[in-house]
Amino acid sequence: MSNRPASRPRTSFPRTALAVLRAIRREHPVLIHGLYTYLSVTSLLLALTAAVAARG
């Protein structure tokens, strides 16, 4: 018998968030486009808010 630990069984699920987004994008491209747009607008608003707050 081998002393190596048993490996985890392989699943069909992606392991990273980026891989998940790529998998979803294949099936629902409009949903991912909307998500990217939402995240872009939110980050822009946060940056503008931080800039205004930093000015005083």
ZATORGU-674119 format. One record per residue (C-alpha): chain; residue number from 1; z, x, y; residue in three letters. Coordinates in steps of 0.1 Angstrom, whole numbers, padded with zeros to 4 digits. Layout:
! ZATORGU-674119
+-----+-----+-------+-------+-------+------+
| mol | seq |    up |  east | north | type |
+-----+-----+-------+-------+-------+------+
|   A | NUM |     Z |     X |     Y |  ala |
...
+-----+-----+-------+-------+-------+------+
! end
This chain:
! ZATORGU-674119
+-----+-----+-------+-------+-------+------+
| mol | seq |    up |  east | north | type |
+-----+-----+-------+-------+-------+------+
|   A |   1 |  0000 |  0000 |  0000 |  met |
|   A |   2 | -0007 |  0011 |  0035 |  ser |
|   A |   3 |  0021 |  0016 |  0061 |  asn |
|   A |   4 | -0001 |  0003 |  0089 |  arg |
|   A |   5 |  0011 | -0029 |  0106 |  pro |
|   A |   6 | -0008 | -0060 |  0099 |  ala |
|   A |   7 | -0034 | -0066 |  0127 |  ser |
|   A |   8 | -0035 | -0098 |  0146 |  arg |
|   A |   9 | -0061 | -0122 |  0133 |  pro |
|   A |  10 | -0092 | -0124 |  0155 |  arg |
|   A |  11 | -0096 | -0156 |  0174 |  thr |
|   A |  12 | -0126 | -0170 |  0192 |  ser |
|   A |  13 | -0107 | -0172 |  0225 |  phe |
|   A |  14 | -0115 | -0147 |  0252 |  pro |
|   A |  15 | -0087 | -0122 |  0260 |  arg |
|   A |  16 | -0091 | -0118 |  0298 |  thr |
|   A |  17 | -0093 | -0143 |  0327 |  ala |
|   A |  18 | -0128 | -0129 |  0335 |  leu |
|   A |  19 | -0140 | -0135 |  0300 |  ala |
|   A |  20 | -0127 | -0171 |  0303 |  val |
|   A |  21 | -0145 | -0177 |  0335 |  leu |
|   A |  22 | -0178 | -0163 |  0320 |  arg |
|   A |  23 | -0174 | -0186 |  0290 |  ala |
|   A |  24 | -0168 | -0216 |  0313 |  ile |
|   A |  25 | -0196 | -0207 |  0336 |  arg |
|   A |  26 | -0221 | -0210 |  0307 |  arg |
|   A |  27 | -0211 | -0246 |  0301 |  glu |
|   A |  28 | -0201 | -0257 |  0336 |  his |
|   A |  29 | -0218 | -0236 |  0363 |  pro |
|   A |  30 | -0211 | -0262 |  0391 |  val |
|   A |  31 | -0174 | -0263 |  0384 |  leu |
|   A |  32 | -0172 | -0225 |  0386 |  ile |
|   A |  33 | -0193 | -0224 |  0418 |  his |
|   A |  34 | -0168 | -0249 |  0433 |  gly |
|   A |  35 | -0139 | -0228 |  0422 |  leu |
|   A |  36 | -0153 | -0197 |  0437 |  tyr |
|   A |  37 | -0160 | -0215 |  0470 |  thr |
|   A |  38 | -0125 | -0229 |  0471 |  tyr |
|   A |  39 | -0110 | -0195 |  0465 |  leu |
|   A |  40 | -0132 | -0179 |  0492 |  ser |
|   A |  41 | -0123 | -0205 |  0518 |  val |
|   A |  42 | -0086 | -0203 |  0509 |  thr |
|   A |  43 | -0086 | -0165 |  0512 |  ser |
|   A |  44 | -0104 | -0167 |  0545 |  leu |
|   A |  45 | -0079 | -0191 |  0559 |  leu |
|   A |  46 | -0050 | -0170 |  0547 |  leu |
|   A |  47 | -0065 | -0139 |  0563 |  ala |
|   A |  48 | -0070 | -0158 |  0596 |  leu |
|   A |  49 | -0035 | -0171 |  0595 |  thr |
|   A |  50 | -0020 | -0137 |  0589 |  ala |
|   A |  51 | -0041 | -0122 |  0617 |  ala |
|   A |  52 | -0029 | -0149 |  0641 |  val |
|   A |  53 |  0007 | -0144 |  0630 |  ala |
|   A |  54 |  0004 | -0107 |  0634 |  ala |
|   A |  55 | -0008 | -0110 |  0670 |  arg |
|   A |  56 |  0024 | -0127 |  0680 |  gly |
+-----+-----+-------+-------+-------+------+
! end
